[in-house]
Amino acid sequence: MSLLSIYMRKYLLHILIISFVLLSARIIQSAEETHITLRSSYSVLSLSQVQSMSNIVMRKTDEWGFYGHSTINHSYEEKSVNGDKVVIDHATGLMWHQSGSSDYMRWNSAKDWIRDLNRRGYAGYQNWRLPTLEEAVSLLEASRKNDIYIDPVFNNEQWGIWTGDRHDSGGTWSVYFSLGNVRWRVKNRYARPVRSLN
């Protein structure tokens, strides 16, 4: 084999390696940038609006909401920031409080609990809030995990959580992980705060 042939083969091999690295970097960057954006501002929602939400499979509807689960393929990462546990969902660009409140409370008390969390700067942040209904429903799994319909990366004590969204009759929307459903006519739930990463 000639010396020129050896150099040509090495040259082609280098070109192939560089092309592969560049192509891989583009694919990884594209995957990291692609995520589902969920509504992050509160709203007053009718039953029909809730029952027509996207990214949801509904098993059954009723006069208070529906039973179903999210279709989002989550990419959860559990972290401890300054000793505080959070769960980052790279699929939606959201950071969740890993557990949430240990007390079952009314909606106004849940908002007060989050205000206190922000004063303390949980995980170094002061912009925690109640999730919107779309954000909270995104956590609903298709089947039970640790006895409730939520990924085991989350604490399973909080079987039902408040959202910041209201029903058009004045009630507040909540998500039940115990039954895998959404309801608006409730009195007490837990708080599981969320914040947007960007």
C-alpha positions as CSV (number, residue, x, y, z in Angstrom):
1,M,0.0,0.0,0.0
2,S,1.4,3.4,-1.0
3,L,2.1,6.2,1.4
4,L,-0.5,8.3,-0.5
5,S,-3.1,5.6,0.1
6,I,-2.5,5.5,3.8
7,Y,-2.8,9.3,4.1
8,M,-6.0,9.3,2.0
9,R,-7.6,6.7,4.3
10,K,-6.6,8.6,7.4
11,Y,-8.0,11.8,5.9
12,L,-11.3,10.2,5.0
13,L,-11.5,8.6,8.5
14,H,-11.0,12.1,10.1
15,I,-13.7,13.5,7.9
16,L,-16.1,10.8,8.9
17,I,-15.4,11.2,12.6
18,I,-15.8,15.0,12.4
19,S,-19.0,14.6,10.4
20,F,-20.4,12.2,13.0
21,V,-19.5,14.4,15.9
22,L,-21.1,17.5,14.3
23,L,-24.3,15.5,13.3
24,S,-24.6,14.1,16.9
25,A,-24.2,17.5,18.4
26,R,-27.0,18.9,16.2
27,I,-29.3,16.0,17.2
28,I,-28.6,16.4,20.9
29,Q,-29.1,20.2,20.7
30,S,-32.3,19.7,18.9
31,A,-33.6,17.2,21.5
32,E,-32.7,19.6,24.3
33,E,-34.4,22.6,22.7
34,T,-37.6,20.8,21.9
35,H,-40.1,20.8,24.7
36,I,-43.8,21.2,25.2
37,T,-44.9,24.6,26.4
38,L,-47.8,24.5,28.8
39,R,-49.9,27.5,29.7
40,S,-48.3,29.2,32.8
41,S,-50.8,32.0,33.5
42,Y,-54.0,31.4,35.4
43,S,-57.4,31.4,33.8
44,V,-61.1,30.8,34.5
45,L,-62.0,27.6,32.7
46,S,-65.3,26.0,31.9
47,L,-65.9,22.3,32.1
48,S,-65.9,22.0,28.3
49,Q,-62.6,23.9,28.0
50,V,-61.0,21.5,30.5
51,Q,-62.4,18.5,28.7
52,S,-60.9,19.7,25.4
53,M,-57.3,20.2,26.7
54,S,-54.5,18.9,24.6
55,N,-51.8,16.4,25.6
56,I,-54.5,14.4,27.5
57,V,-56.1,11.0,27.0
58,M,-59.5,10.9,28.7
59,R,-60.9,7.6,30.0
60,K,-64.2,9.1,31.2
61,T,-65.7,12.6,31.6
62,D,-68.2,13.7,34.3
63,E,-69.9,16.8,35.6
64,W,-66.8,17.8,37.7
65,G,-64.0,17.1,35.2
66,F,-62.5,13.9,33.8
67,Y,-60.5,10.8,34.4
68,G,-57.4,10.5,32.2
69,H,-53.7,10.9,31.9
70,S,-51.0,13.0,30.1
71,T,-49.5,12.0,26.8
72,I,-46.3,13.9,27.4
73,N,-43.1,11.8,27.4
74,H,-41.4,13.3,30.4
75,S,-37.7,13.6,31.1
76,Y,-37.5,14.0,34.8
77,E,-34.3,14.8,36.8
78,E,-34.4,14.8,40.6
79,K,-32.0,17.3,42.2
80,S,-31.1,18.7,45.5
81,V,-30.4,22.4,45.5
82,N,-29.1,23.9,48.7
83,G,-30.6,20.8,50.4
84,D,-34.1,21.4,48.9
85,K,-35.5,18.6,46.7
86,V,-36.8,19.5,43.2
87,V,-37.7,17.7,40.1
88,I,-36.9,19.2,36.7
89,D,-39.0,18.1,33.7
90,H,-36.9,18.7,30.6
91,A,-39.9,17.9,28.4
92,T,-41.9,20.9,29.7
93,G,-39.2,23.2,31.0
94,L,-40.7,23.1,34.5
95,M,-39.2,22.7,37.9
96,W,-41.4,21.1,40.5
97,H,-41.2,21.0,44.3
98,Q,-40.5,17.3,44.8
99,S,-43.0,16.8,47.5
100,G,-45.1,19.8,48.2
101,S,-47.0,20.7,51.4
102,S,-47.3,18.1,54.1
103,D,-50.6,19.6,55.1
104,Y,-54.0,19.2,53.4
105,M,-55.4,22.8,53.1
106,R,-57.8,25.2,51.5
107,W,-56.9,27.0,48.3
108,N,-56.1,30.4,50.0
109,S,-54.0,28.6,52.6
110,A,-52.1,26.9,49.8
111,K,-51.3,30.3,48.2
112,D,-50.1,31.5,51.7
113,W,-47.9,28.4,52.0
114,I,-46.3,29.2,48.6
115,R,-45.7,32.8,49.6
116,D,-43.8,31.6,52.7
117,L,-41.8,29.2,50.5
118,N,-40.8,32.1,48.3
119,R,-39.8,34.3,51.3
120,R,-37.5,31.5,52.4
121,G,-36.2,31.1,48.8
122,Y,-36.8,27.4,48.4
123,A,-33.9,25.9,46.3
124,G,-32.6,29.4,45.8
125,Y,-35.8,30.7,44.0
126,Q,-38.6,33.1,44.9
127,N,-40.9,32.6,42.0
128,W,-42.7,29.4,43.0
129,R,-46.4,29.3,42.2
130,L,-49.4,27.0,42.1
131,P,-49.4,25.2,38.7
132,T,-52.0,25.9,36.0
133,L,-54.4,23.0,35.3
134,E,-52.4,22.0,32.2
135,E,-49.2,21.9,34.2
136,A,-50.7,19.8,37.0
137,V,-52.5,17.4,34.6
138,S,-49.2,16.9,32.8
139,L,-48.0,14.9,35.8
140,L,-50.9,12.4,35.6
141,E,-49.6,8.9,34.6
142,A,-51.5,6.3,32.7
143,S,-51.2,3.7,35.4
144,R,-50.6,3.7,39.2
145,K,-47.0,4.0,40.4
146,N,-46.5,3.7,44.2
147,D,-50.4,3.5,44.5
148,I,-51.1,6.8,42.7
149,Y,-51.0,8.1,39.2
150,I,-47.7,10.1,39.3
151,D,-44.1,9.2,38.6
152,P,-42.2,7.8,41.6
153,V,-39.7,10.7,41.3
154,F,-42.4,12.7,43.2
155,N,-43.4,12.2,46.8
156,N,-46.7,10.2,46.8
157,E,-48.1,11.7,50.0
158,Q,-49.7,14.6,48.0
159,W,-52.5,12.6,46.4
160,G,-54.4,15.6,45.3
161,I,-53.1,19.2,44.5
162,W,-54.5,22.6,43.9
163,T,-54.0,24.6,40.7
164,G,-54.2,28.3,40.3
165,D,-57.1,28.0,37.7
166,R,-60.7,28.7,38.7
167,H,-63.9,27.1,37.4
168,D,-66.3,29.5,35.8
169,S,-68.8,28.9,38.7
170,G,-66.2,30.1,41.2
171,G,-64.7,26.8,42.3
172,T,-61.0,25.9,41.9
173,W,-59.6,23.2,39.6
174,S,-57.5,20.4,41.2
175,V,-55.8,17.2,40.2
176,Y,-56.2,13.9,42.0
177,F,-53.3,11.5,41.7
178,S,-55.1,9.0,43.8
179,L,-57.8,8.4,41.2
180,G,-56.2,9.9,38.1
181,N,-58.7,12.6,37.6
182,V,-59.4,16.3,37.5
183,R,-62.2,18.0,39.5
184,W,-63.3,21.5,40.3
185,R,-65.7,21.0,43.3
186,V,-63.4,20.4,46.2
187,K,-62.5,22.0,49.6
188,N,-59.0,20.8,50.6
189,R,-55.9,19.7,48.7
190,Y,-52.2,19.8,49.0
191,A,-49.9,22.3,47.3
192,R,-47.2,21.2,44.9
193,P,-45.4,24.4,43.7
194,V,-43.9,24.8,40.2
195,R,-41.7,27.4,38.5
196,S,-40.8,27.9,34.9
197,L,-37.1,27.3,34.0
198,N,-37.0,30.2,31.5
